[in-house]
Amino acid sequence: MIYILHGNDTLASYNRLQLLLNNFQDFEKIKLDEKSEKDEYVMALFGQDLIEENKVIICANFLSAKKVIKKDIANIPEAKPVIFWEKEKINSKFLTNIKAKILIEEFKTPAKIFYFLDSLSHKSKQLMTKLKSLSDEETRSLIWHLSNRVMLLLLAKLNTPIESVNMINGRPLQDWQWDRITKQAQSLDTKVLQKIFHGILKIDFLIKNGNTDLNEKTLISILFLKYIHT
């Protein structure tokens, strides 16, 4: 079986990847990424082991890096589980008419999250309203999306070249996206952003370790009231 997980909501697709891997707990897990050579992929898929073990192959960003093409996917043996995990949306033309048994799932970042992130500015009147409007599903990825946006805003304040930003971010930003980030950063103080970022990390630690009964929205609201003065 072949799986393709792609889309802009990296956190959601990663969580889905972990759920899929739960189905292969007794399998050897072979992990490849865009830096791996195609020969490694071929050996993992078709190579013969001295001890025949069940194995699942996880290929991160293989499709976007053009490590494999449609014909390669069609040649994957049906009995071999292969998961292609992409940190961005794959062109729909590539995904059509693939002659193989395949499950394709796209993970789109909910629009409200973007509106909320874009409203992050000094004394924003909309910030708290947009935070409260997030659904339970959106709230589950709130910490990740907010920490990522604050990180990008800090990089913009430091006048970091977009090439370096893309390396740090792990996926490329379009020019218009970076322009929007740099304009948003102008309304925020670097020290305030640093304090917010550290606060988000503390909130994440508290939640993951079960050291608070407060939910993400409440904790983030307190953080904003302290530093943004909405």
PyRosetta script that sets phi, psi and omega in degrees:
from pyrosetta import init, pose_from_sequence

init()
pose = pose_from_sequence("MIYILHGNDTLASYNRLQLLLNNFQDFEKIKLDEKSEKDEYVMALFGQDLIEENKVIICANFLSAKKVIKKDIANIPEAKPVIFWEKEKINSKFLTNIKAKILIEEFKTPAKIFYFLDSLSHKSKQLMTKLKSLSDEETRSLIWHLSNRVMLLLLAKLNTPIESVNMINGRPLQDWQWDRITKQAQSLDTKVLQKIFHGILKIDFLIKNGNTDLNEKTLISILFLKYIHT")
pose.set_psi(1, 140.1)
pose.set_omega(1, -179.5)
pose.set_phi(2, -113.1)
pose.set_psi(2, 135.9)
pose.set_omega(2, 178.1)
pose.set_phi(3, -123.9)
pose.set_psi(3, 136.1)
pose.set_omega(3, 172.7)
pose.set_phi(4, -123.5)
pose.set_psi(4, 115.6)
pose.set_omega(4, 177.3)
pose.set_phi(5, -110.7)
pose.set_psi(5, 119.4)
pose.set_omega(5, -176.8)
pose.set_phi(6, -146.7)
pose.set_psi(6, 168.2)
pose.set_omega(6, 179.0)
pose.set_phi(7, 130.1)
pose.set_psi(7, 171.5)
pose.set_omega(7, -173.7)
pose.set_phi(8, -80.6)
pose.set_psi(8, -18.9)
pose.set_omega(8, 179.4)
pose.set_phi(9, -87.1)
pose.set_psi(9, 83.6)
pose.set_omega(9, -175.3)
pose.set_phi(10, -61.7)
pose.set_psi(10, -37.2)
pose.set_omega(10, -179.0)
pose.set_phi(11, -63.7)
pose.set_psi(11, -45.4)
pose.set_omega(11, -179.6)
pose.set_phi(12, -64.5)
pose.set_psi(12, -41.4)
pose.set_omega(12, -179.6)
pose.set_phi(13, -69.0)
pose.set_psi(13, -34.9)
pose.set_omega(13, 177.4)
pose.set_phi(14, -66.0)
pose.set_psi(14, -42.6)
pose.set_omega(14, 177.7)
pose.set_phi(15, -61.8)
pose.set_psi(15, -38.6)
pose.set_omega(15, 177.1)
pose.set_phi(16, -65.2)
pose.set_psi(16, -39.0)
pose.set_omega(16, 177.2)
pose.set_phi(17, -59.1)
pose.set_psi(17, -44.6)
pose.set_omega(17, -179.8)
pose.set_phi(18, -63.9)
pose.set_psi(18, -37.4)
pose.set_omega(18, 177.2)
pose.set_phi(19, -64.4)
pose.set_psi(19, -41.5)
pose.set_omega(19, 178.1)
pose.set_phi(20, -62.5)
pose.set_psi(20, -42.0)
pose.set_omega(20, -177.8)
pose.set_phi(21, -66.4)
pose.set_psi(21, -21.6)
pose.set_omega(21, 175.1)
pose.set_phi(22, -62.8)
pose.set_psi(22, -23.7)
pose.set_omega(22, 178.3)
pose.set_phi(23, -78.5)
pose.set_psi(23, -8.9)
pose.set_omega(23, -176.5)
pose.set_phi(24, -125.9)
pose.set_psi(24, 42.0)
pose.set_omega(24, -175.0)
pose.set_phi(25, -62.7)
pose.set_psi(25, -31.9)
pose.set_omega(25, -178.1)
pose.set_phi(26, -93.2)
pose.set_psi(26, 6.5)
pose.set_omega(26, -178.0)
pose.set_phi(27, -93.8)
pose.set_psi(27, 147.6)
pose.set_omega(27, 169.1)
pose.set_phi(28, -70.2)
pose.set_psi(28, 134.1)
pose.set_omega(28, -177.5)
pose.set_phi(29, -106.5)
pose.set_psi(29, 116.8)
pose.set_omega(29, 179.6)
pose.set_phi(30, -105.0)
pose.set_psi(30, 116.5)
pose.set_omega(30, -174.9)
pose.set_phi(31, -108.3)
pose.set_psi(31, 125.0)
pose.set_omega(31, 178.1)
pose.set_phi(32, -124.7)
pose.set_psi(32, 155.7)
pose.set_omega(32, 175.0)
pose.set_phi(33, -139.2)
pose.set_psi(33, -172.6)
pose.set_omega(33, -174.2)
pose.set_phi(34, -63.1)
pose.set_psi(34, -16.8)
pose.set_omega(34, 178.0)
pose.set_phi(35, -86.6)
pose.set_psi(35, -12.0)
pose.set_omega(35, -179.8)
pose.set_phi(36, -74.3)
pose.set_psi(36, 151.0)
pose.set_omega(36, 177.2)
pose.set_phi(37, -81.0)
pose.set_psi(37, 152.0)
pose.set_omega(37, 179.4)
pose.set_phi(38, -63.2)
pose.set_psi(38, -30.9)
pose.set_omega(38, 178.1)
pose.set_phi(39, -59.1)
pose.set_psi(39, -34.3)
pose.set_omega(39, 178.2)
pose.set_phi(40, -64.8)
pose.set_psi(40, -39.4)
pose.set_omega(40, 177.8)
pose.set_phi(41, -64.7)
pose.set_psi(41, -45.6)
pose.set_omega(41, -179.5)
pose.set_phi(42, -62.5)
pose.set_psi(42, -43.8)
pose.set_omega(42, 179.5)
pose.set_phi(43, -64.7)
pose.set_psi(43, -40.0)
pose.set_omega(43, 179.6)
pose.set_phi(44, -65.2)
pose.set_psi(44, -35.2)
pose.set_omega(44, -175.7)
pose.set_phi(45, -83.1)
pose.set_psi(45, -42.1)
pose.set_omega(45, -172.0)
pose.set_phi(46, -114.6)
pose.set_psi(46, -10.4)
pose.set_omega(46, -178.0)
pose.set_phi(47, -66.7)
pose.set_psi(47, 148.1)
pose.set_omega(47, 179.5)
pose.set_phi(48, -96.8)
pose.set_psi(48, 128.0)
pose.set_omega(48, 177.6)
pose.set_phi(49, -95.9)
pose.set_psi(49, 151.4)
pose.set_omega(49, 175.3)
pose.set_phi(50, -62.7)
pose.set_psi(50, -40.1)
pose.set_omega(50, 175.2)
pose.set_phi(51, -108.4)
pose.set_psi(51, 113.5)
pose.set_omega(51, -178.4)
pose.set_phi(52, -70.1)
pose.set_psi(52, 107.1)
pose.set_omega(52, 178.8)
pose.set_phi(53, -116.0)
pose.set_psi(53, 146.6)
pose.set_omega(53, 171.6)
pose.set_phi(54, -68.6)
pose.set_psi(54, 136.9)
pose.set_omega(54, -179.8)
pose.set_phi(55, -143.0)
pose.set_psi(55, 149.1)
pose.set_omega(55, 175.4)
pose.set_phi(56, -118.7)
pose.set_psi(56, 135.2)
pose.set_omega(56, -177.0)
pose.set_phi(57, -105.5)
pose.set_psi(57, 125.6)
pose.set_omega(57, 178.2)
pose.set_phi(58, -111.2)
pose.set_psi(58, 118.2)
pose.set_omega(58, -177.8)
pose.set_phi(59, -112.9)
pose.set_psi(59, 109.5)
pose.set_omega(59, -179.4)
pose.set_phi(60, -91.5)
pose.set_psi(60, 123.0)
pose.set_omega(60, 176.3)
pose.set_phi(61, 60.8)
pose.set_psi(61, 25.9)
pose.set_omega(61, 179.2)
pose.set_phi(62, -70.8)
pose.set_psi(62, -36.2)
pose.set_omega(62, -176.6)
pose.set_phi(63, -74.4)
pose.set_psi(63, -45.9)
pose.set_omega(63, -180.0)
pose.set_phi(64, -66.1)
pose.set_psi(64, -28.0)
pose.set_omega(64, 177.5)
pose.set_phi(65, -85.5)
pose.set_psi(65, 0.1)
pose.set_omega(65, 178.7)
pose.set_phi(66, 58.8)
pose.set_psi(66, 36.0)
pose.set_omega(66, 175.5)
pose.set_phi(67, -74.1)
pose.set_psi(67, -28.4)
pose.set_omega(67, 176.4)
pose.set_phi(68, -131.7)
pose.set_psi(68, 154.9)
pose.set_omega(68, 177.8)
pose.set_phi(69, -118.5)
pose.set_psi(69, 178.8)
pose.set_omega(69, -177.1)
pose.set_phi(70, -54.6)
pose.set_psi(70, -42.7)
pose.set_omega(70, -177.6)
pose.set_phi(71, -62.4)
pose.set_psi(71, -37.2)
pose.set_omega(71, 178.6)
pose.set_phi(72, -62.9)
pose.set_psi(72, -41.1)
pose.set_omega(72, -179.9)
pose.set_phi(73, -66.2)
pose.set_psi(73, -41.0)
pose.set_omega(73, 179.6)
pose.set_phi(74, -63.7)
pose.set_psi(74, -24.6)
pose.set_omega(74, -177.8)
pose.set_phi(75, -89.2)
pose.set_psi(75, 0.1)
pose.set_omega(75, 179.0)
pose.set_phi(76, -70.5)
pose.set_psi(76, 125.2)
pose.set_omega(76, 178.6)
pose.set_phi(77, -58.3)
pose.set_psi(77, 137.4)
pose.set_omega(77, -175.3)
pose.set_phi(78, -60.2)
pose.set_psi(78, -29.4)
pose.set_omega(78, -176.9)
pose.set_phi(79, -79.6)
pose.set_psi(79, -10.7)
pose.set_omega(79, -177.4)
pose.set_phi(80, -95.8)
pose.set_psi(80, 114.5)
pose.set_omega(80, 177.3)
pose.set_phi(81, -75.4)
pose.set_psi(81, 124.1)
pose.set_omega(81, 178.8)
pose.set_phi(82, -129.8)
pose.set_psi(82, 130.0)
pose.set_omega(82, 179.6)
pose.set_phi(83, -116.5)
pose.set_psi(83, 120.3)
pose.set_omega(83, 174.0)
pose.set_phi(84, -99.1)
pose.set_psi(84, 113.9)
pose.set_omega(84, 180.0)
pose.set_phi(85, -109.8)
pose.set_psi(85, 117.0)
pose.set_omega(85, -176.6)
pose.set_phi(86, -113.5)
pose.set_psi(86, 137.5)
pose.set_omega(86, -178.7)
pose.set_phi(87, -90.0)
pose.set_psi(87, 12.9)
pose.set_omega(87, 175.7)
pose.set_phi(88, -150.6)
pose.set_psi(88, 171.3)
pose.set_omega(88, -179.9)
pose.set_phi(89, -74.6)
pose.set_psi(89, 133.8)
pose.set_omega(89, 178.1)
pose.set_phi(90, -90.9)
pose.set_psi(90, 140.8)
pose.set_omega(90, 179.6)
pose.set_phi(91, -53.9)
pose.set_psi(91, 130.7)
pose.set_omega(91, -176.5)
pose.set_phi(92, -61.8)
pose.set_psi(92, -28.5)
pose.set_omega(92, 178.9)
pose.set_phi(93, -63.7)
pose.set_psi(93, -35.6)
pose.set_omega(93, 179.3)
pose.set_phi(94, -66.8)
pose.set_psi(94, -34.4)
pose.set_omega(94, -172.9)
pose.set_phi(95, -83.4)
pose.set_psi(95, -10.8)
pose.set_omega(95, -178.4)
pose.set_phi(96, -85.6)
pose.set_psi(96, 146.6)
pose.set_omega(96, 174.3)
pose.set_phi(97, 57.8)
pose.set_psi(97, 34.1)
pose.set_omega(97, 172.5)
pose.set_phi(98, -79.9)
pose.set_psi(98, 119.9)
pose.set_omega(98, -174.5)
pose.set_phi(99, -85.0)
pose.set_psi(99, 75.9)
pose.set_omega(99, 179.3)
pose.set_phi(100, -163.4)
pose.set_psi(100, 158.2)
pose.set_omega(100, 174.8)
pose.set_phi(101, -76.0)
pose.set_psi(101, 112.7)
pose.set_omega(101, -167.5)
pose.set_phi(102, -145.1)
pose.set_psi(102, 143.9)
pose.set_omega(102, 174.7)
pose.set_phi(103, -115.4)
pose.set_psi(103, 119.8)
pose.set_omega(103, -178.6)
pose.set_phi(104, -113.2)
pose.set_psi(104, 127.8)
pose.set_omega(104, 178.5)
pose.set_phi(105, -130.4)
pose.set_psi(105, 127.6)
pose.set_omega(105, 177.3)
pose.set_phi(106, -106.3)
pose.set_psi(106, 137.3)
pose.set_omega(106, -177.7)
pose.set_phi(107, -116.5)
pose.set_psi(107, 106.4)
pose.set_omega(107, -178.1)
pose.set_phi(108, -97.5)
pose.set_psi(108, 136.8)
pose.set_omega(108, 175.8)
pose.set_phi(109, -70.1)
pose.set_psi(109, 125.7)
pose.set_omega(109, 179.5)
pose.set_phi(110, -56.0)
pose.set_psi(110, 137.6)
pose.set_omega(110, -174.7)
pose.set_phi(111, -60.5)
pose.set_psi(111, -35.6)
pose.set_omega(111, -177.4)
pose.set_phi(112, -61.3)
pose.set_psi(112, -33.2)
pose.set_omega(112, 177.8)
pose.set_phi(113, -60.2)
pose.set_psi(113, -43.6)
pose.set_omega(113, -179.9)
pose.set_phi(114, -63.4)
pose.set_psi(114, -44.1)
pose.set_omega(114, 179.7)
pose.set_phi(115, -61.1)
pose.set_psi(115, -40.7)
pose.set_omega(115, 178.3)
pose.set_phi(116, -64.1)
pose.set_psi(116, -48.6)
pose.set_omega(116, -178.7)
pose.set_phi(117, -61.9)
pose.set_psi(117, -38.3)
pose.set_omega(117, -179.5)
pose.set_phi(118, -69.6)
pose.set_psi(118, -21.1)
pose.set_omega(118, -178.5)
pose.set_phi(119, -85.0)
pose.set_psi(119, -2.6)
pose.set_omega(119, -179.6)
pose.set_phi(120, -71.1)
pose.set_psi(120, 105.2)
pose.set_omega(120, 178.8)
pose.set_phi(121, -158.4)
pose.set_psi(121, 170.9)
pose.set_omega(121, -176.8)
pose.set_phi(122, -65.4)
pose.set_psi(122, 124.8)
pose.set_omega(122, 178.7)
pose.set_phi(123, 55.4)
pose.set_psi(123, 39.6)
pose.set_omega(123, 178.0)
pose.set_phi(124, -67.9)
pose.set_psi(124, 132.6)
pose.set_omega(124, 179.0)
pose.set_phi(125, -84.7)
pose.set_psi(125, -16.4)
pose.set_omega(125, -175.7)
pose.set_phi(126, -99.5)
pose.set_psi(126, -14.5)
pose.set_omega(126, -171.4)
pose.set_phi(127, -56.8)
pose.set_psi(127, -52.2)
pose.set_omega(127, -176.8)
pose.set_phi(128, -67.7)
pose.set_psi(128, -36.7)
pose.set_omega(128, 178.7)
pose.set_phi(129, -63.2)
pose.set_psi(129, -44.4)
pose.set_omega(129, -179.4)
pose.set_phi(130, -70.4)
pose.set_psi(130, -32.0)
pose.set_omega(130, 176.1)
pose.set_phi(131, -64.1)
pose.set_psi(131, -45.5)
pose.set_omega(131, -179.3)
pose.set_phi(132, -65.9)
pose.set_psi(132, -25.9)
pose.set_omega(132, -176.3)
pose.set_phi(133, -79.1)
pose.set_psi(133, -9.9)
pose.set_omega(133, -177.8)
pose.set_phi(134, -66.7)
pose.set_psi(134, 138.0)
pose.set_omega(134, 179.1)
pose.set_phi(135, -74.7)
pose.set_psi(135, 170.3)
pose.set_omega(135, 177.8)
pose.set_phi(136, -60.2)
pose.set_psi(136, -39.1)
pose.set_omega(136, -180.0)
pose.set_phi(137, -64.2)
pose.set_psi(137, -43.3)
pose.set_omega(137, 179.5)
pose.set_phi(138, -67.8)
pose.set_psi(138, -35.0)
pose.set_omega(138, -179.2)
pose.set_phi(139, -64.3)
pose.set_psi(139, -30.7)
pose.set_omega(139, -179.1)
pose.set_phi(140, -62.9)
pose.set_psi(140, -27.8)
pose.set_omega(140, 179.4)
pose.set_phi(141, -107.1)
pose.set_psi(141, 11.3)
pose.set_omega(141, -175.7)
pose.set_phi(142, -59.5)
pose.set_psi(142, -47.9)
pose.set_omega(142, -176.8)
pose.set_phi(143, -59.9)
pose.set_psi(143, -45.1)
pose.set_omega(143, -178.1)
pose.set_phi(144, -63.9)
pose.set_psi(144, -48.7)
pose.set_omega(144, -176.5)
pose.set_phi(145, -65.8)
pose.set_psi(145, -39.9)
pose.set_omega(145, -178.7)
pose.set_phi(146, -68.9)
pose.set_psi(146, -43.1)
pose.set_omega(146, 179.0)
pose.set_phi(147, -64.2)
pose.set_psi(147, -37.0)
pose.set_omega(147, 178.0)
pose.set_phi(148, -65.3)
pose.set_psi(148, -43.2)
pose.set_omega(148, -179.9)
pose.set_phi(149, -65.9)
pose.set_psi(149, -43.4)
pose.set_omega(149, 179.8)
pose.set_phi(150, -63.8)
pose.set_psi(150, -38.3)
pose.set_omega(150, 176.5)
pose.set_phi(151, -60.0)
pose.set_psi(151, -45.0)
pose.set_omega(151, 179.6)
pose.set_phi(152, -64.5)
pose.set_psi(152, -38.9)
pose.set_omega(152, 178.1)
pose.set_phi(153, -63.9)
pose.set_psi(153, -38.9)
pose.set_omega(153, 177.0)
pose.set_phi(154, -65.4)
pose.set_psi(154, -41.0)
pose.set_omega(154, 178.0)
pose.set_phi(155, -63.8)
pose.set_psi(155, -36.5)
pose.set_omega(155, 177.5)
pose.set_phi(156, -66.3)
pose.set_psi(156, -40.7)
pose.set_omega(156, 178.6)
pose.set_phi(157, -63.0)
pose.set_psi(157, -28.8)
pose.set_omega(157, -179.9)
pose.set_phi(158, -88.2)
pose.set_psi(158, 5.5)
pose.set_omega(158, -179.3)
pose.set_phi(159, 56.0)
pose.set_psi(159, 40.0)
pose.set_omega(159, -179.6)
pose.set_phi(160, -70.9)
pose.set_psi(160, 132.1)
pose.set_omega(160, 177.0)
pose.set_phi(161, -60.2)
pose.set_psi(161, 145.2)
pose.set_omega(161, -175.8)
pose.set_phi(162, -61.9)
pose.set_psi(162, -29.3)
pose.set_omega(162, 177.7)
pose.set_phi(163, -62.0)
pose.set_psi(163, -41.9)
pose.set_omega(163, 178.1)
pose.set_phi(164, -70.6)
pose.set_psi(164, -37.3)
pose.set_omega(164, 177.9)
pose.set_phi(165, -59.6)
pose.set_psi(165, -44.3)
pose.set_omega(165, -179.3)
pose.set_phi(166, -63.7)
pose.set_psi(166, -36.4)
pose.set_omega(166, 177.9)
pose.set_phi(167, -66.8)
pose.set_psi(167, -43.0)
pose.set_omega(167, -179.8)
pose.set_phi(168, -69.1)
pose.set_psi(168, -40.6)
pose.set_omega(168, -176.4)
pose.set_phi(169, -71.2)
pose.set_psi(169, -26.5)
pose.set_omega(169, 178.7)
pose.set_phi(170, 87.4)
pose.set_psi(170, -5.0)
pose.set_omega(170, 175.0)
pose.set_phi(171, -154.5)
pose.set_psi(171, 148.5)
pose.set_omega(171, -174.0)
pose.set_phi(172, -73.8)
pose.set_psi(172, 142.4)
pose.set_omega(172, 172.0)
pose.set_phi(173, -99.2)
pose.set_psi(173, 142.3)
pose.set_omega(173, 173.3)
pose.set_phi(174, -72.2)
pose.set_psi(174, 156.6)
pose.set_omega(174, -178.9)
pose.set_phi(175, -57.1)
pose.set_psi(175, -41.1)
pose.set_omega(175, -178.5)
pose.set_phi(176, -67.0)
pose.set_psi(176, -32.0)
pose.set_omega(176, 177.6)
pose.set_phi(177, -67.4)
pose.set_psi(177, -42.8)
pose.set_omega(177, -179.9)
pose.set_phi(178, -67.9)
pose.set_psi(178, -37.0)
pose.set_omega(178, 176.5)
pose.set_phi(179, -60.0)
pose.set_psi(179, -41.7)
pose.set_omega(179, 179.8)
pose.set_phi(180, -65.0)
pose.set_psi(180, -41.2)
pose.set_omega(180, 179.5)
pose.set_phi(181, -63.1)
pose.set_psi(181, -45.7)
pose.set_omega(181, -177.7)
pose.set_phi(182, -64.6)
pose.set_psi(182, -36.4)
pose.set_omega(182, 177.8)
pose.set_phi(183, -69.2)
pose.set_psi(183, -40.2)
pose.set_omega(183, 178.3)
pose.set_phi(184, -63.7)
pose.set_psi(184, -37.6)
pose.set_omega(184, -177.7)
pose.set_phi(185, -64.3)
pose.set_psi(185, -25.7)
pose.set_omega(185, -178.2)
pose.set_phi(186, -63.4)
pose.set_psi(186, -25.0)
pose.set_omega(186, -177.2)
pose.set_phi(187, -90.5)
pose.set_psi(187, 3.9)
pose.set_omega(187, -175.6)
pose.set_phi(188, -127.2)
pose.set_psi(188, 145.4)
pose.set_omega(188, 179.6)
pose.set_phi(189, -85.7)
pose.set_psi(189, 140.5)
pose.set_omega(189, -177.9)
pose.set_phi(190, -58.7)
pose.set_psi(190, -44.9)
pose.set_omega(190, -178.8)
pose.set_phi(191, -64.6)
pose.set_psi(191, -36.7)
pose.set_omega(191, 177.4)
pose.set_phi(192, -64.6)
pose.set_psi(192, -43.3)
pose.set_omega(192, 178.6)
pose.set_phi(193, -62.0)
pose.set_psi(193, -40.5)
pose.set_omega(193, 178.7)
pose.set_phi(194, -62.8)
pose.set_psi(194, -41.9)
pose.set_omega(194, 179.1)
pose.set_phi(195, -66.1)
pose.set_psi(195, -39.8)
pose.set_omega(195, 177.7)
pose.set_phi(196, -64.0)
pose.set_psi(196, -43.4)
pose.set_omega(196, -179.1)
pose.set_phi(197, -61.9)
pose.set_psi(197, -45.7)
pose.set_omega(197, 178.4)
pose.set_phi(198, -63.6)
pose.set_psi(198, -36.8)
pose.set_omega(198, 177.7)
pose.set_phi(199, -64.3)
pose.set_psi(199, -40.0)
pose.set_omega(199, 178.2)
pose.set_phi(200, -62.9)
pose.set_psi(200, -42.4)
pose.set_omega(200, 178.7)
pose.set_phi(201, -62.2)
pose.set_psi(201, -39.6)
pose.set_omega(201, 178.2)
pose.set_phi(202, -65.5)
pose.set_psi(202, -41.8)
pose.set_omega(202, 178.5)
pose.set_phi(203, -61.7)
pose.set_psi(203, -44.5)
pose.set_omega(203, 178.8)
pose.set_phi(204, -59.8)
pose.set_psi(204, -42.2)
pose.set_omega(204, 179.2)
pose.set_phi(205, -63.8)
pose.set_psi(205, -45.3)
pose.set_omega(205, -179.3)
pose.set_phi(206, -60.8)
pose.set_psi(206, -44.4)
pose.set_omega(206, -177.8)
pose.set_phi(207, -67.1)
pose.set_psi(207, -47.5)
pose.set_omega(207, -176.7)
pose.set_phi(208, -65.4)
pose.set_psi(208, -27.3)
pose.set_omega(208, -179.0)
pose.set_phi(209, -98.5)
pose.set_psi(209, 6.5)
pose.set_omega(209, 177.3)
pose.set_phi(210, 64.7)
pose.set_psi(210, 31.4)
pose.set_omega(210, -176.9)
pose.set_phi(211, -96.5)
pose.set_psi(211, 11.3)
pose.set_omega(211, 178.4)
pose.set_phi(212, -148.8)
pose.set_psi(212, 147.3)
pose.set_omega(212, 175.4)
pose.set_phi(213, -97.0)
pose.set_psi(213, -5.7)
pose.set_omega(213, -179.5)
pose.set_phi(214, -81.9)
pose.set_psi(214, 147.4)
pose.set_omega(214, -179.8)
pose.set_phi(215, -87.6)
pose.set_psi(215, 175.7)
pose.set_omega(215, -175.4)
pose.set_phi(216, -58.7)
pose.set_psi(216, -45.7)
pose.set_omega(216, -177.1)
pose.set_phi(217, -60.6)
pose.set_psi(217, -44.1)
pose.set_omega(217, -178.3)
pose.set_phi(218, -64.3)
pose.set_psi(218, -44.9)
pose.set_omega(218, -178.8)
pose.set_phi(219, -66.0)
pose.set_psi(219, -41.0)
pose.set_omega(219, 178.2)
pose.set_phi(220, -66.7)
pose.set_psi(220, -37.7)
pose.set_omega(220, 178.1)
pose.set_phi(221, -59.7)
pose.set_psi(221, -44.8)
pose.set_omega(221, 178.8)
pose.set_phi(222, -61.7)
pose.set_psi(222, -40.9)
pose.set_omega(222, 179.3)
pose.set_phi(223, -61.9)
pose.set_psi(223, -43.7)
pose.set_omega(223, -179.9)
pose.set_phi(224, -67.5)
pose.set_psi(224, -40.9)
pose.set_omega(224, 179.5)
pose.set_phi(225, -60.7)
pose.set_psi(225, -31.2)
pose.set_omega(225, -179.1)
pose.set_phi(226, -76.2)
pose.set_psi(226, -38.8)
pose.set_omega(226, -170.7)
pose.set_phi(227, -113.9)
pose.set_psi(227, -25.6)
pose.set_omega(227, -176.5)
pose.set_phi(228, -97.4)
pose.set_psi(228, -26.8)
pose.set_omega(228, -179.5)
pose.set_phi(229, 58.2)
pose.set_psi(229, 55.3)
pose.set_omega(229, -178.8)
pose.set_phi(230, -71.4)
pose.dump_pdb("model.pdb")
